[in-house]
Amino acid sequence: MSVWSVEYRSHGSWLISSEFCRALLSGSALLLDPRRRLDWSTLIPPWLRHQRLGLQAKSQNFILEDTTFWIFGGSIHYFRVPREYWRDRLLKMKACGLNTLTTYVPWNLHEPERGKFDFSGNLDLEAFVLLAAEVGLWVILRPGPYVCAEIDLGGLPSWLLQDPGMKLRTTYKGFTEAVDLYFDHLMSRVVPLQYKHGGPIIAVQVENEYGSYNRDPAYMPYVKKALEDRGIIELLLTSDNKDGLQKGVVHGVLATINLQSQQELQLLTTFLLSVQGNQPKMVMEYWTGWFDSWGSPHNILDSSEVLETVSAIVNAGSSINLYMFHGGTNFGFINGAMHFNEYKSDVTSYDYDAVLTEAGDYTAKYGKLRDFFGSRSGAPLPPPPDLLPKMAYEPIAPSFYLSLWDALKYMEKPIKSEKPINMENLPVNDGNGQAFGYTLYETTIASSGVLHGHVRDQGQVFVNTVSIGFLDYKTTKIVIPLIQGYTVLRILVENRGRVNYGNNIDDQRKGLIGNLYLNNSPLKNFRIYSLDMKKSFFQRFGTDKWSTLPEAPTFPAFFLGVLSVVPSPSDTFLKLEGWEKGVVFINGQNLGRYWNIGPQETLYLPGAWLNPGDNQVIIFEEAMAGPMVQSTDTAHLGRNQYIH
């Protein structure tokens, strides 16, 4: 679709490019060649015309124009769902009786390098918002700059951490200058999509759960002003959980609450009444399930309990947003982590035990909530769309292989440094450092002894090419066995996900942090390889670089196979029985991490990312390969643990 294209679809709706709509809503489309001019009013859904007053908080009710309005919302993150499936998920939301979409905006994905913005493809925020409007949904936007969202560093770009004095989520100059430049760009896209400009955005959230962080009393007023100064004119909201509500209230901004239990509902609504008087109540996040961490059980929340709590919230006179309505997937390396007593990274699936599954299928929660919201809609709900087909394809048996050590000669020359450099400060990506993936550190040693250092998050230690163990948060020392002469010491460090919530977000630099010591003497003269595993990373491995698979591969290694799709692509799930820990790439798309400690046992592979015929599969495995990768038509997310 071209920048200015408008396409009529057979089912009676227009498909309009996001660039076209931005220009249309801002008036610049009038500068087009008159011969190409259309009747703009035919391109905007009728329910979006004649908008003037916007969403207002009046007494205990929300008012939209002159009518009492209940927000029945659901969260879907566009960056966690293949773009080809956005419409399907939004239609399922509409058919559940919801009227409002909420979504976060991840700064780290939209500005991966300072001053270089990406709103293309799966990150086309405007297209997502306009599609919601086309389907008949209002939008509450949650643009951060910090969003939490169980995403790496809560959605903040890792290049911010290049500054050793950085104080994230404060009015520290280095942070606010970066926010200002990002908001300059982001808000130029968002402003035309607001309700009062004819768009579907009825409210905008100021930051996210700041009360539980609360490092700088000047920070939230700064974010509020930053939004308003750039043209945000819709209702502003905050949202806080029980830990932060008392300190999260901002003058002139409507406070909302995040919770899962009816007990919290009573406590928090009582507190809201005491601090902001007779204002509309809203649960901005009713948690329909919970996220999973590697090495822990799969969290689930009973559908009857969900219905009971949702009923109680609405019957108490509160609007509601279901977090999540559809969770989707932490494709690539975008997952976050928690670090309170111990570091635990989030799994690839963001299924969340939500109303729709990771693959967009219906659950028991969907049926019960559709009946509930349908009884309050005043009109028949549209029929739920058919499920997308699933397929179990023939197993993938890798035929070719390339050990990491052999692959190094095809990569860019290593960075040479007297001391170790953390990922964020590596001189790569035009000075923006490395955000995601692995980093390999090499140096030469001449004796055995005790090696110790700070590795974030996990480092596999090799003497030449032989693995001798791991360094991580708990294990900070390892014994180097007897060696003869000069020997190459290697540490392959993985960023398993930066913490996205808590008081230690300033301390999320990855790789080797500080000096690495052998027998208490700092090692020097490192060669450092940035293994970010972006699409361009694999373009160095032409067909002539791969070897046939040996009986005893040397690890870590890349494995190459083919997934044959006949006749047409459908969603599937990959099961890596016999494999230990690594990452899977299909046609260059990073599906995410697998790890045999669970709970997640399958990786979701969207049919939209497959081609009819042969599809390239690359597996990066750290330690142990199975004979094949199975394809199944069912997700396996691990043994269950009920949330109480």
N, C-alpha and C positions, 0 to 999 in steps of 0.2 A: 504494500500500500504506500503510495507517495505521501509526501508531507501534507499536501492539500487535498487528498482524495476523499471522496464521499461515495459510498457504495450502497446500493439498495439491495436488501436481502429478500429472498422469496417469501419469508414468513411475515413480511410487512413492517420491517424495522430497518433503520439506517445504521450502517457501520461507518463511523466517522473517525478519521485519524485524530490522535490526541493533539497534534500540532495545529490541525485545522480548528478544533474546538477551542483551544486556547486563544487563537487569534479571533475566532468568532465571538467568544465571550468578552474579549477585551476591546472588540470593535475594529481591530486591525484587518480583519477579513474584508472590510469594505474597500480596502485598497487594491483588491484583486481586479484583474481585468474584467470590465463590465460584461463582456461576452460570456464570462464564466460565472456570473453572479446567479445565485439561486435565491428562492424565498427562504430566508433563514428560519422563519417560524416553523417551517415544516420539518426542520432538522432537530428541534428540541421537543422532547416529550411534552404533551399538553400540561401535565401536572407540574412541570418546571416553569411555566410561564406566569407572569403577573405576581412575582415574588417581591415583597417590599419590607415586611417587618422582621422577618427572621424568627428564630427560636428565642423565646423569652421566658424568664423565670418570674412568674407572677403569683404571689402568695404561695400556695402549696402545689400549684400546677405549672407544667410547661404549656406555653401557648405558641402555636405556629400560625402566623397570620392572626385570625380572630378565633381560632378553634383550640379547645383543650387537646393536648397532644401527649400520648403515652409513647415513650421510647421503648420499643421492644427490639433490642439490638443483638447482633452476633458478631464475633471477631473472626476474620479470615485475614491472614497475612499474604499479600500477593507474592512476596518473595519466597514463600514456602510452597507455592502451588504452581505447577507448569501453566504458563499463560494460556495454552490451548484449553485448559480446564477451568479457567476463571468463570466463564459463563455458566457452566454446569453447576459449579458450587454456589454461585449467586442465585441461580434459579431455584436450587434446593433450599436456600435460605428463605427466599420469598414464599415458597410453597409451605414452609414451616410456620408461616404466620408472622414472621419478623418484618419490621419496616425500616431498619437502620443497620448499615454495615459500619463496623469500626475496624480501623487498621492502624498499625504502627508504621512509621517511616524510618528505615535503618540508615543512619548517616554513613556508617562504615561501608555499606555496599554502594551507596550513591556517590560517595567521594572517596574512592579507594586510594587515590593519590591527591595530595593537596592541590586544590584548584582544578582538578579534572573530574568532571561529573558524568555519571552514567544513569540515564533514565530510559534505557533502551530495553527491548525484549521483555524479559521477565521482571525488569525493574521499572516498567512504564507505569508509574503511579497515576498519571493523568488518564491513561486508557482504562485503568482499573476503576477509578472513580467514575468516569463517564459510563462505563459498562454497568456499574451499579445503578446509575441514574436510568439507563435504558431499561434495566430489569424492573425498576420501580422502587428502588431503595434510597433512603437518605444516607448520608455519610457523616460519621464523627471521626475526625482525623486526629491522630496522636503523633505529632511530628517531633517530639523530644525537645532538645537534642539527644538526651538519654532516654531510652525506651525500655530497658530491662529485657523483656520478651524472650528470655532464655537464649539470647543470641550473644555471640562473642563480644565481650566488653560492654554489654548492654546497648550495642549499636553504635558505640563511639569508635572512631577510626583509631587504629593502633599507632598511626604516625604521630598522634598527639603525645605518645609516651617517649618520643625522641628527646623531649625536653626533660632533663633530670629533675627539674623543680615543678613539673606539671601537677596542678591540683584540679582534677576533673570535677565537674558539677559545682564549680564555685565561680566567683567573679575574678579569679586569677586572670591576668591580662592575656597570657598565652592561650587560655581556653576561650575567653569571650571573643578574642579577635578571630579565632577559627570559626566559632559559632556564627559570628556576624557575617562572615563571607559565605558560609554554607546557607544561612537563612536568606541572604540576599538572593541566592540562586533558587533555593527551594520555594520561597514564598512567591517568587515571580510566576511559578507554575501553579501554586495553590490558590492564590488570590482570585483569579478569574473563575475558579470552580466553586466559590462560595455562593450560598443561597441568595444573598442580596445582589449578586451579579448574574443570577440565572442558573447557578449550578446546584449540585445536591448537598454540598457540605453545610450542615446546620450548626455545627459546634466544633471547637478545636480545643484539645487538651494542652495545658501548660505543663511541660516536663512530665515526670512519672514517679509517683510514690516518693516525692522528695522528703516528706516528713520523717521517713525512717532513715534518711541519710543526714540531712539537716546540718551541713557543715558551715553554711554561710547565709545569714539572714538576708543579705542583699541579693542573693542569687535568683530566687523565684520572682521578685519584682523585676529584675533584669530580663528574665525570659519573657515575662508578660509584656513588658515594654518592647522587647525585640520583635515580638509577633505583631503588636499593634502598630509599631512604627513602619512595618513593611506591608500594612494594608489588611491585616486580619480584623474583620469587623463583626464576625459572628460571636455567639455566646462562648465564653471561655470557661473551662472546667479544670479542676484538679482531681486526681484520684489517689487515695491512700488506703493502706491496709491498717489493721488494728495497731500495729507498731508505730505508725507514723501520723495517724489522723490528727492528733492533738497539735502537732507541729507543722502540719502540711497546709493549713488554711491560709489563703492569700486574699488580701483585701480586694474586693471587686471581682472575684472569681468564685464561681459556684463550686463548692466542695462535694465530691462524690466518694463512694466507699467501695473497697474490694474485700470480698469475703467468700466463705464456703458454707458456713453453718448458720442456722436460725438464731443460735445464741449470740453470735457476733452481730447479726442484724439488729437485734434489740439494743445491744450495747452501743453500737455505732450510730444508729439513728437517734438515740437519746442524746448522744454527744453532739451530733450535727445540729439538733434543735437548739441546744444550749449556745452554740457558737454562731450560727447564722440565722436563727429564728425560723419563721414560717416560710421556708423556701421549698421548692420541689425536691423530693428525695430521689436519688438514683444510685443503684448499685452498678458502678461502671464495670466491675469484673465480678461476676458470679462464676466461680471456678467449677466447670462441669466435670473436671477430672484433675489430673496433675501430670507433670512431665516426669520422665524416667532418667535415672543416672546409671552409668555402667557399673555393673557389679551389685546392683540392688534389684528388688522385684519390680514387676510391672504394676504401676498404680492404676486402680480402677475405682469408680464411684458408682454405686448402685442406681439404676435408672429411677426406681421408686423414690429414693431419697432426693434425687435431683428434682423430680416433679414436685415433691412435697415442699422443698425449699423455694423453688421458683414460684409456686402458688402462694407461699407465705409472703415472699417479697412483694409480689404484685398486690395481694390482698391487703398488705400494709400500706398501700398507696404509693409504692415506689416504682419508678421506671427501672429497667434492667437491661444489662448487656451480658450475653452468654460468652464467657471466655473459657475455652474456645468453642465456637460453633463448629469450626473445622480447623484442625491444627496443621496438617500437612507434614512437611519433611524438612529437616536441617540438611539440605543438599550441600555438597562440598564440605568445607571445614567451618561452617558458620555457627555451629552449636556453642552455647555458653557453658558455664560451670558454676559450682557453688564451692565455697571454702570457708566453712565455719570451724568445726573440729578437725575435719580432714578434707582434702581436695577431692571433689567428685565431678567428673565431666558428664554432660548430658549426652544421651544417645542420639543417633541419627534421626530416628523417627520422632516426629512431634505429634504423634497420634493423640496424645493428651487424654485418651479415653473420652473424646469429645462427642458432640452430637452426630457428626459424620466421622467416619474412620479416616485414617491417613490417606486412603485411596478414594475417599469421597463416597463411600457406601453408607447406607442408612443403618442406624442402631436402634435399640429399644428406646433410647432417650428421644430419638427423632419422632417416633410414633406418638409417644406420650406428650411431648411438648407441642407437636402439631395439633393434637386434639385440644390441648390447653389454650394455645394462642388462637386457634381457629374459633373457639367458643367466645372469644373476645373481639373478633375482627369485624363483626357486623356485616360481613359479606363472605360468600364462599371462597375458600382458598384455591389457588391454581393447583392442578394436579402435580404431584412430585414427578420430576423427570425420571426416565428409565435409568437403571444402573448402567455404568460403562462396563463393557465385557472384560473379563479376566481370562488369561490363558496360561497354561503350563506348557512351555516349549521344551524341546529336546535339551538335555544337559549340555553344558559348555565344557569341553575337554581342551584345556590349553595345549597348544602344539609348540609354541615358541617361548623363549625365555631370555632374559637379560639380567644378569646379576647387577646389583647397585654398583659394585666395584668396577665392573666392565663398562657400566653406563657413564661413569664419571668422565671418561675421556671424550664423550660427545657433548658434554655440558660446557657452559661458559667457564672461562678460567676462574679458579677459586680466588676469593678475596684473601690477601695476605695481610696478617696483622700480628704484631708482637703479642697482644693479649686477646683473649676471647671477646667477641662483640655479640651482644644480644640481638635477637632477630630484628627488632624495631629500628635498631641503629646501623644495620648493615647498609653499605653504600650500594643499594640496588633499587630498581623501580624509580629511576630518576630522583634518587635521594630520599624516597619515602620509606625505605626499609622493607622488611618482609612482614606481611600480615599473618599469613596462614601457612600450614604445612609443616615440613621438616627442615632442619638445618644440620648439616654434617660438619663436625669440627675434627680436624686432623692435626697432629703434631708428632714429633719424633722423641722417643725416650730411649735411655741407655741403661736403665736399671729397673728392677722390680720394686715393690713396696706398696704403700697405701695411697690410693688415689682418692681425693675428696674435693668436693665443690658443690655449688648450688645449681641444680638442673631444673628447668621449668619447661615441660611438665614431667617428661620421662625421657631418659637417655639410655640407649643401649650401648654398652662399652665393648669395643673390639680391640684385640691385639692383632695387628695385621688384619686378617679377615675372620678371625675366630672370636665369637661372642663369649664374653666372660661374665655377663650379668648386667644389671640395671642400676642407674642412679635416679632417684626421684625425691619427693618431699620427705619420705620416711627414711630412705636409704641414701645417706650422703657420703658414704665411704665404701670403697671396694678394693680388694687386694689384687694387685697386678702380679701374676705368677712369674716364676723365673724366666728370663729372656736372655738371648744371646746377641750381643752387639746392638746396633741401632735398630729400633723397631718402631713401626708406625702405630700410634695410638689413635683410635677413632671413637668418637661419640656421636651417635645419630640421635638427635633430640627432636621430639615431637611436641608441637604446641597442640595440646588436646582440647583447648578451648579456654578463653579468658573468662574470669569470673564476671558475671553479669549483674549480681546483686550483693550488697553488703558494703562494709566500710573499707575493704581493702582493694578497691578498683584501681587506685593509683599505683598499686604494686603488682602489675600484671605484665611486666616485661617477660619475654620468653627466650628460650635458648640457654646458653651458659651465662650465668649472672655473676660477674666478678671473675676473679682468678680461679684457675683450676690447679690444684696442688698435688704434687707427688712427693711423699715423705716431707710434707710441710714446706716444700720449695715450689714457688709458682712456675708453672710451665710456660714456655714462650714459643714464639714463631709458629702461629697457627695458619693453616689453610682452611678456609670456610666456604662451603658450598650451600647456596640457597636453593632448597628443593621445594619450591612452592607448588609444584604440580599443577600449574595452570595449563590451559590448552596449548600454549606456545611451548611449554616444557616438553611435551611429547612429540612435537614436530621435529625434534632433533633425532628421534629414533626411527630412521627410515627402515624399510623392509630388510635392507642388507645388514642392519646392525643386530638383528635377532639371531639366536642360535636355536637349533632343535632342542627340545626339552630333555635334559639328562636324567638319569635315574636318581641321582643324588644332587639336587640343585644347591648352590651356595646362596645363603640368605644374608641380608634382605635381597629381594629380587622382584622384577617385573615379569608377569606372565601374560601371554597374548593368546587369545582365542576368538572364536566366532560364534555369535548367536544367530541362528537361522530363523527367520520369521516368514511363515507361510500360512495363509495367503495375505492377511493384512495385520498390521501391528495392533496389539492390545496390551493393556496393563498386565504386568506380571511381578513376581517377587523372587529375588535371588536368595538361595540358601547355600551357605558356604560351610557345609559340614566337612570337618577335617582340616579346615584352614584355621589359623589362630588369630591374627590381628592385621588389619590393613585397610586398604581403600579400593573401591571399584569404580572404573571409568567406562562408560558406554558411549561410543561415537564422540569421545572427547568430553562428555558431560560427567562431572564428578557426582556419583550417587551418594557418597558419604562413606563413613567408616563402618567396619564390622569388627567384632571382638568376641571371642568365644566365651568370655566370662558372662555375657548376657546383660540384661534380660533379652534384648532384641536379638532375634535369630534370623530375620530376613530383611533384605533391603528392597524398598519399593522402587520399581522400574516403570515409569510412565510409558504407556504405549506411544504417546505423542513424541517421545524421544527416539523411537525405533523406526527403521526403514524397512520396507518390504525387501526380503532377501537377506543378505549378510550384514551383520552389525559387529563392529570391532569392540572387543571386550579386553581391557587391560586391568590386571589386578596387581597392586603393589602389596606384597606380603612380607611382614617383618621376620617371621621365624619358621613357619611350617605350612606347607601347601597340601591341600587335599587333591584327590585324583580328578575332581570335576567341580563345577558349580551347577547346582540344580536350579531349575525354574519351577515355580509352583503358582497356583492361582489363589493361594490363601496366605495372608500375613501371619507370622508367628512372632508375637511381641514378648513372649516369656511368661513365666508363672505369675499369677496375680497376687497382688497385695491390696486388700480393701483399704481405702482412705477413711479414717475415722475423724 
